[in-house]
Amino acid sequence: MLTKSDEGIVNELELVKSTKEKEVYSYLNNKGEKLWMFRHKYHDGLTGKRKEKKKSGFKTEKAAIQALFEVKAQTLIGETKYIENDNLTIAEWLDTWLEMNKNKWKVTTMKQRELAVKNHFKPLLGHYKLQKLDRVTYQKAFINKIEQKFKPSTVNLFHSIFKIAINAAIEEELLTRNRFTKVVIKNEAEFTRETYNYLTVEELNKFLEIAKKYENITNYTFLLVAVYTGMRKGEVCGLQWRNIDFKNNTIKIERTRDDIGTRTPKTKNSYRTILVDGLVIDQLKKYQIWCKQILLKHGKTFKDQLYIFINESNNLLHGAAIHKLFRDTMLKASIINNDGEPKITFHGLRHTHATILLNSGQNVKVIAERLGNTPAMIYEIYGHVMKELEEQSMEVFSRSLEIGTGAKSGAN
Protein backbone atom coordinates (compact mmCIF):
# COMPACT_ATOMS: atom_id res chain seq x y z
CA MET A 1 0.00 0.00 0.00
CA LEU A 2 0.99 3.63 -0.44
CA THR A 3 2.21 5.70 2.43
CA LYS A 4 0.07 8.57 3.71
CA SER A 5 2.09 11.01 1.62
CA ASP A 6 1.44 8.94 -1.49
CA GLU A 7 -2.29 8.76 -0.75
CA GLY A 8 -2.38 12.53 -0.35
CA ILE A 9 -1.75 13.07 -4.04
CA VAL A 10 -4.95 11.28 -5.04
CA ASN A 11 -7.74 13.73 -5.87
CA GLU A 12 -10.91 13.83 -7.90
CA LEU A 13 -9.26 15.28 -11.02
CA GLU A 14 -6.63 12.54 -11.25
CA LEU A 15 -9.01 9.59 -10.85
CA VAL A 16 -9.97 7.51 -13.88
CA LYS A 17 -12.94 5.21 -13.31
CA SER A 18 -12.48 1.52 -14.07
CA THR A 19 -14.54 0.06 -16.91
CA LYS A 20 -15.03 -3.13 -14.84
CA GLU A 21 -16.13 -1.73 -11.49
CA LYS A 22 -17.65 1.71 -10.87
CA GLU A 23 -16.08 2.14 -7.41
CA VAL A 24 -12.55 1.37 -8.62
CA TYR A 25 -10.25 4.05 -10.09
CA SER A 26 -6.75 4.34 -11.50
CA TYR A 27 -4.36 7.23 -10.83
CA LEU A 28 -0.72 8.20 -11.18
CA ASN A 29 1.51 8.55 -8.13
CA ASN A 30 4.27 11.13 -7.75
CA LYS A 31 6.65 8.82 -9.63
CA GLY A 32 4.33 8.57 -12.60
CA GLU A 33 3.38 4.96 -11.81
CA LYS A 34 -0.17 3.83 -12.54
CA LEU A 35 -1.88 2.53 -9.40
CA TRP A 36 -5.42 1.59 -8.41
CA MET A 37 -7.79 2.40 -5.60
CA PHE A 38 -11.39 1.89 -4.53
CA ARG A 39 -13.99 4.12 -2.87
CA HIS A 40 -16.97 2.35 -1.33
CA LYS A 41 -19.93 4.18 0.20
CA TYR A 42 -22.09 2.36 2.75
CA HIS A 43 -24.46 2.85 5.68
CA ASP A 44 -23.16 2.09 9.15
CA GLY A 45 -25.55 -0.47 10.61
CA LEU A 46 -25.01 0.84 14.13
CA THR A 47 -25.32 4.57 13.59
CA GLY A 48 -27.27 4.66 10.33
CA LYS A 49 -24.81 7.25 9.01
CA ARG A 50 -23.50 7.16 5.47
CA LYS A 51 -19.75 6.50 5.36
CA GLU A 52 -17.05 5.95 2.83
CA LYS A 53 -14.19 3.46 2.86
CA LYS A 54 -11.33 4.02 0.46
CA LYS A 55 -7.95 2.46 -0.04
CA SER A 56 -5.25 3.17 -2.59
CA GLY A 57 -1.89 1.80 -3.63
CA PHE A 58 -2.98 -1.35 -5.47
CA LYS A 59 -0.62 -2.30 -8.27
CA THR A 60 -3.31 -3.95 -10.39
CA GLU A 61 -6.95 -3.34 -11.16
CA LYS A 62 -7.73 -6.92 -10.18
CA ALA A 63 -6.24 -6.46 -6.70
CA ALA A 64 -8.28 -3.30 -6.11
CA ILE A 65 -11.50 -5.00 -7.22
CA GLN A 66 -10.84 -8.01 -5.00
CA ALA A 67 -10.21 -5.76 -1.98
CA LEU A 68 -13.39 -3.82 -2.77
CA PHE A 69 -15.46 -7.03 -2.85
CA GLU A 70 -14.06 -8.03 0.54
CA VAL A 71 -15.11 -4.68 2.00
CA LYS A 72 -18.56 -4.97 0.42
CA ALA A 73 -18.98 -8.43 1.94
CA GLN A 74 -18.09 -7.09 5.38
CA THR A 75 -20.50 -4.15 5.13
CA LEU A 76 -23.33 -6.44 4.01
CA ILE A 77 -23.02 -8.55 7.17
CA GLY A 78 -22.65 -5.47 9.37
CA GLU A 79 -18.97 -5.83 10.25
CA THR A 80 -18.15 -2.16 9.87
CA LYS A 81 -15.71 -2.08 12.78
CA TYR A 82 -13.58 -4.58 10.89
CA ILE A 83 -13.46 -2.25 7.89
CA GLU A 84 -12.74 0.93 9.80
CA ASN A 85 -9.84 -0.60 11.72
CA ASP A 86 -7.99 -2.26 8.87
CA ASN A 87 -4.90 -0.11 9.49
CA LEU A 88 -4.72 -0.93 13.21
CA THR A 89 -1.31 -2.37 14.13
CA ILE A 90 -0.61 -5.20 16.56
CA ALA A 91 1.06 -2.69 18.91
CA GLU A 92 -1.96 -0.38 18.85
CA TRP A 93 -4.38 -3.20 19.53
CA LEU A 94 -2.29 -4.64 22.39
CA ASP A 95 -2.19 -1.20 24.06
CA THR A 96 -5.97 -0.95 23.72
CA TRP A 97 -6.41 -4.51 25.02
CA LEU A 98 -4.32 -3.82 28.14
CA GLU A 99 -6.15 -0.57 28.81
CA MET A 100 -9.54 -2.28 28.45
CA ASN A 101 -8.66 -4.88 31.08
CA LYS A 102 -6.51 -3.01 33.59
CA ASN A 103 -9.32 -2.98 36.18
CA LYS A 104 -10.52 -6.51 35.41
CA TRP A 105 -7.39 -8.65 35.73
CA LYS A 106 -5.51 -9.45 38.92
CA VAL A 107 -2.38 -7.36 39.49
CA THR A 108 -0.04 -10.26 38.73
CA THR A 109 -1.90 -11.13 35.52
CA MET A 110 -1.75 -7.51 34.37
CA LYS A 111 1.97 -7.26 35.15
CA GLN A 112 2.73 -10.51 33.34
CA ARG A 113 0.88 -9.42 30.20
CA GLU A 114 2.28 -5.89 30.24
CA LEU A 115 5.83 -7.28 30.32
CA ALA A 116 5.04 -9.77 27.54
CA VAL A 117 3.66 -6.96 25.36
CA LYS A 118 6.52 -4.55 26.10
CA ASN A 119 9.46 -6.97 25.88
CA HIS A 120 8.34 -9.50 23.28
CA PHE A 121 5.16 -8.80 21.29
CA LYS A 122 5.82 -5.18 20.38
CA PRO A 123 9.51 -5.55 19.37
CA LEU A 124 8.79 -8.53 17.11
CA LEU A 125 5.18 -8.05 15.97
CA GLY A 126 4.18 -4.48 16.83
CA HIS A 127 4.56 -3.03 13.32
CA TYR A 128 2.37 -5.65 11.60
CA LYS A 129 -1.26 -4.81 10.77
CA LEU A 130 -3.64 -6.70 13.04
CA GLN A 131 -5.81 -7.85 10.15
CA LYS A 132 -2.88 -8.76 7.89
CA LEU A 133 -0.69 -10.84 10.20
CA ASP A 134 -0.96 -14.47 9.12
CA ARG A 135 0.06 -17.72 10.79
CA VAL A 136 3.20 -18.25 8.69
CA THR A 137 4.51 -14.75 9.43
CA TYR A 138 3.68 -15.12 13.12
CA GLN A 139 5.54 -18.45 13.23
CA LYS A 140 8.66 -17.01 11.58
CA ALA A 141 8.72 -13.53 13.11
CA PHE A 142 7.73 -14.47 16.64
CA ILE A 143 7.59 -18.14 17.62
CA ASN A 144 10.81 -19.16 15.87
CA LYS A 145 12.64 -16.16 17.35
CA ILE A 146 11.59 -16.66 20.99
CA GLU A 147 12.23 -20.40 20.76
CA GLN A 148 15.92 -19.51 20.50
CA LYS A 149 15.79 -17.80 23.92
CA PHE A 150 13.17 -19.59 26.02
CA LYS A 151 12.02 -23.05 27.07
CA PRO A 152 8.97 -24.49 25.28
CA SER A 153 6.84 -23.88 28.40
CA THR A 154 7.67 -20.15 28.28
CA VAL A 155 7.09 -19.99 24.52
CA ASN A 156 3.75 -21.68 25.04
CA LEU A 157 2.87 -19.12 27.73
CA PHE A 158 3.58 -16.17 25.40
CA HIS A 159 1.65 -17.88 22.61
CA SER A 160 -1.34 -18.39 24.94
CA ILE A 161 -1.30 -14.71 25.93
CA PHE A 162 -1.22 -13.66 22.28
CA LYS A 163 -4.19 -15.92 21.45
CA ILE A 164 -6.14 -14.35 24.31
CA ALA A 165 -5.44 -10.90 22.85
CA ILE A 166 -6.51 -12.08 19.39
CA ASN A 167 -9.72 -13.61 20.72
CA ALA A 168 -10.47 -10.27 22.39
CA ALA A 169 -10.02 -8.55 19.00
CA ILE A 170 -12.54 -10.99 17.53
CA GLU A 171 -15.02 -10.14 20.29
CA GLU A 172 -14.54 -6.46 19.44
CA GLU A 173 -15.28 -7.29 15.76
CA LEU A 174 -11.83 -6.19 14.63
CA LEU A 175 -11.04 -9.70 13.34
CA THR A 176 -13.27 -12.42 11.95
CA ARG A 177 -11.27 -15.44 13.20
CA ASN A 178 -8.16 -16.53 15.08
CA ARG A 179 -5.48 -17.56 12.59
CA PHE A 180 -3.01 -18.71 15.24
CA THR A 181 -4.64 -21.79 16.74
CA LYS A 182 -2.53 -24.30 14.81
CA VAL A 183 0.90 -22.76 15.39
CA VAL A 184 3.62 -25.35 15.96
CA ILE A 185 5.83 -24.94 19.04
CA LYS A 186 9.08 -26.90 19.05
CA ASN A 187 8.99 -30.00 21.26
CA GLU A 188 5.61 -28.97 22.65
CA ALA A 189 4.23 -32.48 22.24
CA GLU A 190 7.17 -34.04 24.06
CA PHE A 191 7.74 -31.35 26.67
CA THR A 192 5.56 -30.76 29.69
CA ARG A 193 7.22 -28.87 32.48
CA GLU A 194 5.17 -30.63 35.14
CA THR A 195 6.42 -33.99 33.86
CA TYR A 196 9.83 -33.29 35.35
CA ASN A 197 9.04 -30.66 37.96
CA TYR A 198 8.74 -32.90 41.02
CA LEU A 199 10.93 -34.78 43.48
CA THR A 200 10.98 -38.41 44.50
CA VAL A 201 10.06 -39.27 48.09
CA GLU A 202 13.76 -39.84 48.85
CA GLU A 203 14.73 -36.46 47.41
CA LEU A 204 11.95 -34.72 49.30
CA ASN A 205 13.08 -36.25 52.60
CA LYS A 206 16.63 -35.14 51.90
CA PHE A 207 15.40 -31.64 51.03
CA LEU A 208 13.61 -31.31 54.37
CA GLU A 209 16.53 -32.78 56.32
CA ILE A 210 18.91 -30.20 54.84
CA ALA A 211 16.42 -27.38 55.50
CA LYS A 212 16.04 -28.43 59.13
CA LYS A 213 19.80 -28.72 59.57
CA TYR A 214 20.92 -25.46 57.97
CA GLU A 215 17.98 -23.02 57.93
CA ASN A 216 16.51 -20.80 60.65
CA ILE A 217 13.11 -21.56 62.16
CA THR A 218 11.20 -19.25 59.81
CA ASN A 219 12.70 -20.72 56.65
CA TYR A 220 12.34 -24.32 57.79
CA THR A 221 8.72 -23.83 58.88
CA PHE A 222 7.90 -22.11 55.58
CA LEU A 223 9.30 -25.00 53.54
CA LEU A 224 7.67 -27.61 55.78
CA VAL A 225 4.24 -26.03 55.33
CA ALA A 226 4.73 -25.79 51.54
CA VAL A 227 5.81 -29.45 51.27
CA TYR A 228 3.06 -30.89 53.49
CA THR A 229 0.20 -28.84 52.01
CA GLY A 230 1.00 -28.40 48.32
CA MET A 231 0.08 -24.72 48.67
CA ARG A 232 1.25 -22.16 46.14
CA LYS A 233 4.07 -19.87 47.27
CA GLY A 234 1.77 -16.85 47.44
CA GLU A 235 -0.76 -18.81 49.47
CA VAL A 236 1.87 -19.74 52.08
CA CYS A 237 3.00 -16.10 52.22
CA GLY A 238 -0.63 -15.03 52.68
CA LEU A 239 -1.26 -17.18 55.75
CA GLN A 240 -2.23 -15.38 58.93
CA TRP A 241 -2.27 -16.95 62.40
CA ARG A 242 -6.07 -16.94 62.39
CA ASN A 243 -5.91 -19.37 59.45
CA ILE A 244 -4.35 -22.08 61.62
CA ASP A 245 -6.75 -24.27 63.59
CA PHE A 246 -4.44 -25.93 66.12
CA LYS A 247 -7.31 -27.93 67.62
CA ASN A 248 -8.54 -29.53 64.39
CA ASN A 249 -5.19 -29.61 62.56
CA THR A 250 -6.41 -27.55 59.60
CA ILE A 251 -5.16 -24.60 57.56
CA LYS A 252 -7.53 -22.22 55.80
CA ILE A 253 -6.42 -20.60 52.53
CA GLU A 254 -8.24 -17.34 51.80
CA ARG A 255 -5.65 -14.98 50.28
CA THR A 256 -2.39 -14.81 48.36
CA ARG A 257 0.49 -12.40 48.96
CA ASP A 258 3.63 -11.44 47.04
CA ASP A 259 5.94 -8.44 46.66
CA ILE A 260 3.18 -6.52 44.86
CA GLY A 261 0.60 -6.91 47.60
CA THR A 262 -2.21 -9.07 49.00
CA ARG A 263 -5.08 -10.33 46.84
CA THR A 264 -7.83 -12.88 46.73
CA PRO A 265 -6.76 -16.45 45.81
CA LYS A 266 -6.12 -17.44 42.21
CA THR A 267 -9.55 -19.04 41.60
CA LYS A 268 -12.78 -19.76 43.49
CA ASN A 269 -11.53 -23.30 44.07
CA SER A 270 -8.43 -21.85 45.75
CA TYR A 271 -10.53 -20.89 48.79
CA ARG A 272 -10.23 -24.05 50.88
CA THR A 273 -9.56 -25.58 54.28
CA ILE A 274 -7.16 -28.52 54.34
CA LEU A 275 -6.19 -31.09 56.94
CA VAL A 276 -2.47 -31.19 57.80
CA ASP A 277 -0.14 -33.57 59.57
CA GLY A 278 0.38 -33.22 63.33
CA LEU A 279 4.08 -32.72 62.61
CA VAL A 280 3.27 -29.46 60.81
CA ILE A 281 0.94 -28.27 63.57
CA ASP A 282 3.58 -29.01 66.22
CA GLN A 283 6.18 -27.05 64.22
CA LEU A 284 3.78 -24.11 63.85
CA LYS A 285 3.19 -24.12 67.62
CA LYS A 286 6.96 -23.89 68.24
CA TYR A 287 7.26 -21.22 65.57
CA GLN A 288 4.43 -19.17 67.06
CA ILE A 289 6.30 -18.98 70.38
CA TRP A 290 9.38 -17.72 68.51
CA CYS A 291 7.28 -15.13 66.64
CA LYS A 292 5.82 -13.82 69.90
CA GLN A 293 9.34 -13.35 71.24
CA ILE A 294 10.38 -11.42 68.11
CA LEU A 295 7.29 -9.22 68.29
CA LEU A 296 7.91 -8.50 71.96
CA LYS A 297 11.51 -7.62 71.15
CA HIS A 298 10.23 -4.98 68.69
CA GLY A 299 7.58 -3.65 71.03
CA LYS A 300 4.70 -5.34 69.20
CA THR A 301 1.89 -7.53 70.47
CA PHE A 302 0.78 -10.80 68.95
CA LYS A 303 -2.49 -10.70 66.98
CA ASP A 304 -4.32 -13.42 65.04
CA GLN A 305 -4.50 -11.25 61.91
CA LEU A 306 -0.71 -10.97 61.64
CA TYR A 307 1.00 -12.72 58.75
CA ILE A 308 2.82 -15.83 59.93
CA PHE A 309 6.22 -15.75 58.25
CA ILE A 310 8.55 -13.03 59.53
CA ASN A 311 12.31 -12.72 60.00
CA GLU A 312 14.23 -11.59 63.11
CA SER A 313 13.68 -7.95 62.11
CA ASN A 314 9.91 -8.53 62.10
CA ASN A 315 9.78 -8.08 58.34
CA LEU A 316 7.62 -10.30 56.16
CA LEU A 317 9.31 -13.02 54.13
CA HIS A 318 9.50 -11.78 50.52
CA GLY A 319 9.99 -13.24 47.05
CA ALA A 320 13.76 -12.80 46.68
CA ALA A 321 14.42 -14.31 50.10
CA ILE A 322 12.19 -17.31 49.34
CA HIS A 323 13.90 -17.86 45.98
CA LYS A 324 17.32 -17.80 47.64
CA LEU A 325 16.14 -20.09 50.45
CA PHE A 326 14.77 -22.67 48.02
CA ARG A 327 17.79 -22.55 45.71
CA ASP A 328 20.33 -22.79 48.53
CA THR A 329 18.52 -25.75 50.08
CA MET A 330 18.33 -27.59 46.74
CA LEU A 331 22.03 -27.03 46.09
CA LYS A 332 23.06 -28.11 49.60
CA ALA A 333 20.96 -31.26 49.19
CA SER A 334 22.63 -31.85 45.78
CA ILE A 335 19.23 -32.18 44.10
CA ILE A 336 20.43 -30.73 40.82
CA ASN A 337 20.37 -31.27 37.06
CA ASN A 338 23.37 -31.88 34.85
CA ASP A 339 23.83 -28.12 34.47
CA GLY A 340 24.24 -27.72 38.22
CA GLU A 341 20.89 -25.98 38.66
CA PRO A 342 18.09 -27.12 41.03
CA LYS A 343 16.15 -30.06 39.65
CA ILE A 344 12.79 -28.35 40.21
CA THR A 345 11.31 -24.89 40.78
CA PHE A 346 9.63 -23.89 44.04
CA HIS A 347 6.30 -24.64 42.35
CA GLY A 348 7.67 -28.15 41.91
CA LEU A 349 7.04 -28.75 45.62
CA ARG A 350 3.32 -28.43 44.83
CA HIS A 351 3.67 -30.91 41.97
CA THR A 352 5.62 -33.22 44.24
CA HIS A 353 2.80 -33.12 46.80
CA ALA A 354 0.23 -34.01 44.13
CA THR A 355 2.38 -36.72 42.58
CA ILE A 356 2.96 -38.46 45.93
CA LEU A 357 -0.78 -38.40 46.65
CA LEU A 358 -1.56 -39.83 43.22
CA ASN A 359 1.03 -42.56 43.61
CA SER A 360 -0.50 -43.49 46.96
CA GLY A 361 -3.84 -44.08 45.26
CA GLN A 362 -5.71 -41.04 46.61
CA ASN A 363 -8.96 -40.04 44.91
CA VAL A 364 -8.49 -37.40 42.20
CA LYS A 365 -11.42 -35.31 43.49
CA VAL A 366 -9.90 -35.23 46.99
CA ILE A 367 -6.50 -34.20 45.61
CA ALA A 368 -8.11 -31.47 43.48
CA GLU A 369 -9.93 -30.02 46.48
CA ARG A 370 -6.75 -30.10 48.55
CA LEU A 371 -4.76 -28.22 45.89
CA GLY A 372 -7.55 -25.80 45.02
CA ASN A 373 -7.91 -27.22 41.52
CA THR A 374 -10.63 -29.06 39.62
CA PRO A 375 -10.46 -32.80 38.82
CA ALA A 376 -10.15 -31.84 35.14
CA MET A 377 -7.03 -29.79 35.90
CA ILE A 378 -5.51 -32.70 37.84
CA TYR A 379 -6.06 -34.99 34.85
CA GLU A 380 -4.55 -32.39 32.52
CA ILE A 381 -1.50 -31.50 34.63
CA TYR A 382 -0.69 -34.93 36.03
CA GLY A 383 -1.77 -37.10 33.13
CA HIS A 384 1.74 -38.58 32.86
CA VAL A 385 1.61 -39.78 36.48
CA MET A 386 -1.83 -41.30 36.03
CA LYS A 387 -0.66 -43.05 32.87
CA GLU A 388 2.19 -44.64 34.80
CA LEU A 389 -0.24 -45.70 37.55
CA GLU A 390 -2.54 -47.23 34.95
CA GLU A 391 0.36 -49.29 33.57
CA GLN A 392 1.33 -50.37 37.08
CA SER A 393 -2.26 -51.42 37.81
CA MET A 394 -2.29 -53.52 34.65
CA GLU A 395 0.94 -55.25 35.70
CA VAL A 396 -0.42 -55.91 39.20
CA PHE A 397 -3.58 -57.44 37.73
CA SER A 398 -1.59 -59.62 35.36
CA ARG A 399 0.70 -60.86 38.13
CA SER A 400 -2.34 -61.65 40.26
CA LEU A 401 -3.78 -63.88 37.56
CA GLU A 402 -0.46 -65.62 37.06
CA ILE A 403 -0.68 -66.91 40.64
CA GLY A 404 -3.51 -69.23 39.51
CA THR A 405 -3.63 -71.49 36.49
CA GLY A 406 -6.40 -69.96 34.42
CA ALA A 407 -4.29 -67.44 32.47
CA LYS A 408 -1.06 -69.37 32.11
CA SER A 409 -1.97 -70.70 28.72
CA GLY A 410 -4.39 -69.86 25.96
CA ALA A 411 -7.49 -71.81 25.02
CA ASN A 412 -7.00 -74.96 22.95
N, C-alpha and C positions, 0 to 999 in steps of 0.2 A: 504493500500500500504506500501511497504518497505520504510525505511528512505534512505537518500542518502548513508549512510555508508553500509546499507544492499545491495543496488543496486551495490555498488562498487565491491562486491565479485563475481558478475556474469561475467564470461568470456567464450570465445569460447569453451575451453576444458570441462567446466562443463555442457554445454547445451546439453540436450537430446531432439531431435526433436519429436514432437507429431505425432502419427500415424493418427490423424484425420485432422490436419491442418498444412501445411508445414511451416507456419510462427509463429507457437506456439512451445514453448520449456519448458521443466521442468528443475529444478536445485535445489540444496540444499543450504540453507542459512547457516550462521555461527553457527546456533544451530542444524544443521542437519535436519531441516524440509524441506520437499519437497514442492516447490512452483512453480508457472507457470508465464511465461512472453510471450510477443509477440514482433516481430520485423517486421515492415511493410515498404517496400520501395515503394516510389511513386515519381511522377514528380510534382513539384510545378507549378500550372497553370499560375502563374504570372511571375515567373522567368525562368521557363523551366528547372530548375536545379533538379537533382535527390537527393531526401532526404530520410531520414529514421526516422520513429517514433517507439520508443520502450517503453514498460512499463512493469515493473515487480511487484512481490508481490502478485499475485493472488493466492488464496488458493486452487482453483480448476481449472482443465483444461477447464471446461465449461465456467467459468467466464472469463478466458483469451480469449477464442474463441469469446465469445459474445462482449467483448471490442474491439477485433480486427475487427470484422464485422462492429461495429459502426464507427471505424476509416476509414475503407475502404469506407463506405457509404459517409462519409464526403469528402474524397479525390475525389471520383467520381463526386461529384457535385461542386468541386472546393473550398470547405470551408477549406482551409489549415490553415488559421489563427486560426480557432477554434481548430484545432488539436494541433498546436504549442504552444497554450497558455492554455492548460488544467490544468497546475499547478498554474496559476495566482490566487492569493488570492483576496478577496474582498478589503482588505486594499490597495493592490498594484494597483488594478484597480481604486479605488476611488482617489488615489493620481494622477494617470495618467489622469483621467477625469477632476480633478480640474486644473491640469497644462494645459490641452488642451484648457480650456475655460477661463483662467484667463484674457485674453485680449478681450473676447467677452461679458462677463456678466457685468452688472452694479456693481459698488463697493459694494452696499448693498447686492445684490444677492450673490456675491462671498463670502462676509463675513458670510452671513447666512449659506451657504452650507459648508464653511470651518469649522465653529463651529459645525455643525451637524455631519460632518465626524469625527472631532477630539473627540468630547465629547460623541457621541452616536453610530455611525456606527462602528467605529474601535474597541472600547472596547467590543462591543457585537457580532459583525459579522466579524471583520477584519481577523480572522484566518481561516475562511471558504474558500474553493475553489470557485471561481466565478461560474464555470460550475457545481459544485456539490450541491450548496445551493438550497434546495427545499422549497416549500411553507410552509410545516408543520414545518420544522426547523426554518424558518424565523418567523413564527407566534409565536413559543414557545420561541426562543432565543432573539427575538427583540420586536415584537409588545406586547406580554404579559408582558414583563419586563417594557417597557416604559409606558404602561397603568397604572402601579402602581404609577408613578411619575407625569404624565402630564394629562391635560384635553384632551378629544377626539379630539378637534380641533388641538391641538399641535401634537398629535400622527398622525393625518391625514396629517399634514404638513410634518413631517419626512418621512412618508410613501410615500408621493408624490415625495419628493426629491429623495428617493431611487429608485422609479420607473423611474424617469428621468435618473438617472445614469445607470440603467439596460438597458433602451431603447438605450442609447448611446453605450453601449457594443454590443448591437445587430447591430447597424449601423456600428460598427467597425468589425463585423463578429466574435466577440469573443463568442457570444451566438446565439442560433437559435430562441429563443422565450423568452417572459417575463412570468415567472412562478408566478408572484406576483400580478396579476391583480384581483384576487378574494379573497384577504386576508380580513378577518373579523375584523373590529375595533369596540370595545365595545361601544354600544349606538350610533354608528355613524348614524344610521337611525333616531333615535329620537333627536339627538343633532345637532343643527346648531347654531353656536355662534351668527350669525346675528339675529336669532330669538329673542334673549333676549337683544341684545346689542343696545338698543335705549331707549330714554326717552319719556314719554307722554308730551303733550303740557304743562300741568300744571307743571310737573317737570322741563321742559326746561325753563319756565318763572322764576321759583324759582331759578334755577341755575344762570341765568343771573342777577337776582336781587341781589343775594349774591355776585356775582363777582363785580357788580357795587358798592356795599356797602363797600366791604372789600379790593378789589384789587387796585393797582395803575393803572394809565392810560394805560401803556403799556400792562399789563396783561389783563385788561378788554377789550381793543380794540382787542387784539389777539383772545380772546374767542368769542367776538361778530362777528368778521369776519368769524371764523371757523363755528359758529352756523348758520349764515345767508347765507353762500355760500356752505356748505358741502364739502369744500376743505380738502384734506389730510393735515396732520400736516406739512409734508415737503414742501407742496405747499404754505402754509401760511408763513412758515419761508423763502421761496424763493422769496416772493414778494418784488419788488423794487418800489419806488415811481412813476417811469415811467409807471408802470403797472396799475395805478389808473387813470381812466378817470373821473375827477370830473364833467365835463360838461354833459357827457352821462350816468353817474351812472353805469359804467362797471369796471370790474377787469379782467385783462388778465393774464392767467396762462401760463408761458413758461419755468419754471425751478422748481427744488425741491432742498431743502438744509437741511442738518442735521449736526451732529457733525463730520462726515467724510469729508464733502465738499459739493460742488454744482454740480448738474448734470442736464441732460435733464429730462423732466417729465417721469413718469412711462411707458406710452404708447403713441402712436401717437394721440389717442383720448384725451389724457390728455392735449394737447395743446388746449386751448379754451379761449373764452372771454365770461363772464357771466354778466348778469344784476343783480344789487344788490339794496336793499332797500335804500331809501333816508336817513333813520336813520343811516345806516352804513357809507354812504358817509359823513354825517354831523360829525360823530364821528371821521372819518379819517382826516377831515379838522382840528378839534380841536387837534387831536393827532399830526398832522404835525407841528402845531405851537409849541407844546411842544418839539418836536424833534429838531426843529430849535434852540430853546433856549438851549437845551442840547449840541448841536453841537457847538454853539457859546461859551458856557461855556468852552469847551475843545479846543477852537481855531480852529474849523473845519467849513467849509462852506457847506451849503446844496446843494446836487446834486441829480438829478432825478434817477441816477443809484445806489444810496445808498439803502441798505436793509432797510425795514420799521421798523422792531421791534427791538428796542434797549432799554437798561436799563439806569439808571442815570449816569452810568460810560461810556456810549457810547459803550458798548459791546453788541454784538448780542445775542438775546434770544437763549438759547441752550436747548438740549433735557432734561437734568435733571431738569432745572428750569421749563420747560413746564409740565413735569410729576408732579412735586410738586405743581405747580399752579392748575392743573386740579384736583388732588387728594384732596388738601386742600379745594377747592371750593365745591366739591362733598360732603365732610364730613361736612362742615359748613352748607350746604343745607339739610343735613340728607337724601341724596339720596343714600341709602346704601342697601346692601343685609343683610341676616340674620347673616352673619359672620362679619358684621361691615365694610366690604370693599365697595368701590364705586360700584354702580349698573352696570355701563358701563365703557368701556375703552375710551380713548380720541377719538379713531376711531369711537366709538359709536355716537359721535356728527354728523359724516357724515351719519351714518345709520339713525339717528333721522331725519336729513334734508330730506333724501329720503323718509322715511316712512310718514312724514307729507305731503309731496308733493303727494304721492300716495293716501293717505287718502282723500286729497282734490280733487281727480279726475284728476290730471294733466296727460297729455299724456306721455306714457313710453319713447317715442323717445326724447321728450323734456327733461325729467329728466335725461336720459342717457347722452345727450349732455352737460347738466349742470354739471354733476358729472365727465365727462370725461370717461364714460363707453360706452358699446354698449347696445342696447336694450336686447340682449340675456343675458348679464351679469345681467341686472336689473331683468329679469325674474328668473334667477338662484338664485341670492342673496336674492331677496325680494319676492320669491314665496309665503311665508307664509302670507305676508301682502295682496298680490293680491288674495289669496284664501279667506281670510276674507272679502275682498271687494266684491268678487263674491257672497259670501253667503249673505252679506248685500243687494246687488242689487236684489237678488232673493226674499228676504223678502219684500223689497220696492215694487217690482212688484206685489207680492201676495197681499199685503195690498191695493195696488191701485185697483186691481180687486174686492176686497171685498167691496169697496165703492159702486159698482153697484150691480146688481142682477144676472148677468150672470154666475158667478162662485160660487155662494153660495150653489148650490146643483148640483148633478150629473144629467146626462140625464136619463130620465125614459125609 
